[in-house]
């Protein structure tokens, strides 16, 4: 395991409060959130529906400004969207009028990189997401899982320091979802990527994350954090699946109890 204290802090959320609206119509979505995301970790976020998980992600992405507190990227206030923070949503949000390769090349082209470098980046990441040979296809020709792989390649092509993922596999069938989980785990390891990953699936969080954060019902606060190593075990055993032992089920049951306590209150 990597010593967390020695890892660089990429995103630092301090005393974050976020409310929608003003006056009597305001809704407090997040309250007193303190969270550090370190380079190279895979942080998964769980919590009941409506607890503010997506709001927290959008604040980190720069889409929403905090009502109070700070959201910092390498010590600097996040003022708006930035290619250093790539975002993948549940729907692929690709440009449907562009081909696969044009979607993947879009970011590097906007940054003014040389044509030869752009081609190398596109070829590398299409290979990583197992879509080599699909560059000339249009988005409407692809399955849901393939669209998500293109969306992932498009984000990776910018070499972001952090990838923020909002239930990216939630709309996929079980088999495709499992394949995408294995894909993102391998990409995370091979590229030393840092990932913030929202999910409703406790097993998904356990089989991917190096750390899990559980949030309360609205207004969202952090109830508990878990440091987990099941994704490392998968690599150690050269397997695609977690070795299910007592410690796995102990953590899973504790997380489920935490989430259910919020729903039942």
N, C-alpha and C positions, 0 to 999 in steps of 0.2 A: 504494500500500500504506500501511496505517496504521502509525505508529511504535509498536511494541509497548511500549516503555519508558514511553510517555505514557498507555497504557491502564490504567484502574483494575483492580487485581487483585480479583476477586470471590471465588474459592476458592483457598486456599493450603494445599497438602499438604506437611507438613514431616516428614522422617525417619519416614515411616509404616511401621509393621510391624503385621501382623495375623495372628493364629494362631487356628485353630478347635480347641476342646478344650483339655485340660490334660494335663500329664505325658507319659507315653509315647504316649498316644493323640492328642496335639496334631499338627495339620497347619499348617505355615507357608505361608500363602497369598500374603502380600505382604511384601516386605522392602526397606527403605530407599527408599521412594517419595518423591520430591520433585517437585512439579508445581504450576505456577501457571496458573490459568484467568483470562484477562483479558476484560473487558467487550467484547462485540461479536465475539468470535472463534468459530469453528466448529472445535472440537477433536475429531478422530477418533482412536480407539484401536484398534489392531490387535495381534494376538498369537495364539499357538497356543491351542487349546482347553484350559481348565483353568488358564490362566496368572494368573487373578485379576482379569480385566477387570471382571466383574460385581461382585466383592467391592469393588473400588475405587469403583465407582459407588454401591453401597449404603452405603459409608462416607461418601461425600460427601452422599448423600441424608439421612443421619442414622439409617439403619436398623441400622447396626452401629457399635460403638465401637472405636477403634483399640486394639490391644494395647500399642503404644508409639507415640510421635510425636503429631503434631497434625494435625487437619483443620479449617481455619478458613474462615469465611464473613465477608468484609469485616472481618477482624481478630478476630472472635469465634469461640470454639470451637463447632463444630456439636454440639449436644446431642441432637438428635432431628429427625424430619421437620418440614418447615416449608414453607409455601406459596410462599416465595421461591425454592424449588428444586422445580420440577415434574419428575415422572418419567413416562416412557413406556416400557413394556416391550414385548417381542415379542408377547405376548398383550394384548389391549386393556384388560383389567381394568376394564371399564365395569360400571355397575349395570344388570343385565339387566331388572329390573322397572321401570326408568324409561324414559321417552322420550328421544330424542336431546336435545331442548332441556332437559329436566330434568337430564340428565347434565352438560351444559355449564354450566348455571346453579348446579350444586351448590356449587362453591367460593365464588363471590361471595355466595350465600345464607348459607353458614356464616360468612362474614366480616361479615354484617349490612349489606350494601350496600342502598341504596334500590331498590325494585322497578323503577323506571324505568331506573336505571343498569344493573341486571342484564339487563333486556331489551335494552338497547343493546349491552352486551358480548356477549350471546349472539348477536344478529343479526350483529354485526361479525365474530365469529370463525367462525360457520357460513358466512358469505360467504367468508372467507379460505380455508377448507378446502373450498370449493366444495360445500357441503351446504345452501345456502339452499333452503328449501322442504321440507326433510326433518325439521324440528323435531319433528313429531308422530309420526314413525316410532318403533317400538320396536327395541331392539338386535338381537333375533333376526331382524328383517326385513332386516338389512344384510349386505352382502358383507364379506369380511375387510378389504379396502382401505378401505371406508367406515367400518368400526369403528375402524380406526387413525386415520382423519381425525377422527372424533368424539373419540377419546382425546386427540389433539393439540389440538383445540379446547377440550376440558375443561381441559387444562393451561394453555393460553394465556390462558384466561378469568381466571386468577388473576394475570396479568401477572407471572410469576416472573422473577427476575433471571437465573436459569440454568435451562435445560431439560436434564435428564439422560436420555439415550435408550439403551436396552439392546437392540441389534439390532432396532429397531422394524419393519423391513421384511423381516426374514429369512424369514418364513413366507408372503410374498406371491409371486404369479406374476411373471414377468419384466416384463410390460407394466405391471402395477399398481405394481410396485416402482419402475420408471423414472418413472412419473407421480408417485409419492410423493416421490421424490428431487427432482424439479423443484419440487414443492409446498413441501417443507421449505426448499429453497434460497431460494425467493422470500419465504417467511414470515420466514426469518432476515434477509434483506436489508431487507424492508419494515418490520419491527418492531425492527430493531437488536437482535435476540435474541442471547443467548449460549448456545451449545450444546456439550454434551459427548456424543459419539456413539460407541457401541461397534459395531463391525462385524467380520465375518470377510472381507469383500469388499474387496480392495485397490482395485479400480476405483471402488467406492462412496466409499471414503475420499478418493481423489484428486479425484473430481468434486464433492465436497461441502466438504471441509475446507480451512481456512486453515492448519492445523497438524496434523500426524500424529504420534502417539506409538506406537512399537512396543515391546511388552513381551516379556520373556523367558518361558520355561517356568517352572512353579512351583518355588520361590517367585518370584512375579512381581516383576521389577525393570524399570526403563525402560532399554531398550537404546539407543535413538536417537530423536531428534525431527527432523522435517522441516517446514520452513516452505514451504508450497506456495500457488500462486495460480491454479490451474486453474478454480476456481469463479468467481473474479473475471473470468477470460477469457470465461467463458460469458456474463456480463452485458455485457462489452465488445463481444462479437461479436453480441449480441442473438440468442443461439442457445439451444438446450436441451441441447447436447452439447459436450463438450470437443473442442478442436482437438488431435488427437493428433499430437504432434511428438516429436523425439528426446528432449527433456528429460523428457517424460511417461514414456516407456518406460524411461529411465535410472533414474528414481526408483522406478518400479514394480518393476523387476528387483532393485534394491537392497533394497527392502522384502521382496520374496518370498524373496530369499537369506537375509535376517535371520531370517524366520519359519521357513523350511525348515531352517536350521542348528539351530534349537531342537528341531524335531521329530526330526531325524536323530541328534542326540547320544545 
